[in-house]
Amino acid sequence: MAESYLDRKFFKYGFLILLVSFLFACYKIFDIELAGQLIYNSQNDLDSINMLSILLLFILRSFSIIIPILPGTYCSVIAGYLFGIKYGLAIVFVADFLACSFSFLLSRNLGRNFIGRLLGGRQMQKIENISKRYLEDNFFLMTGLLMTSWFDFVCYAVGLTKISWKK
């Protein structure tokens, strides 16, 4: 039993180290000049959609949701300007959906145990009671909260509850 606990602990910390290393590598590779050059090239050639600029907008928008303190509105504006409303909205929608799902799963798998240890069992039970009373059966309230500008925080918060991913 101790070995499986150590393996899980090693896996969690190993995953965290890999995630931080990946983010650091992305920070070193994607500097502001590269982003500016890709946007400038896309602006000069608006007739052809450049896959690298779509990927860059997708990554930037996703990181702005996974790390909620980063602004992400500029990605929506740039996507709409470069690719038009239809394609820009599709890029932003897919990035938002995948990043919010990742935030929810990250909170569900890593955050519940951390918050439970931080707050204690009684406080965690209160959070679950509030969730059961107001969110789980009230689809419109949860949808309304997700439609605010705080949706990235809401995804993390909903991940702390026992609501299923499908809901």
Secondary structure, DSSP 8 states (H G I E B T S, - for coil): -HHHHHHHHHHHHHHHHHHHHHHHHHHHHS-HHHHHHHHHHHHHTTTS--HHHHHHHHHHHHHHHHSTTS--HHHHHHHHHHHHHHHHHHHHHHHHHHHHHHHHHHIIIIIHHHHHHHH-HHHHHHHHHHIIIIIIS-HHHHHHHHTSTTHHHHHHHHHTSS--S--
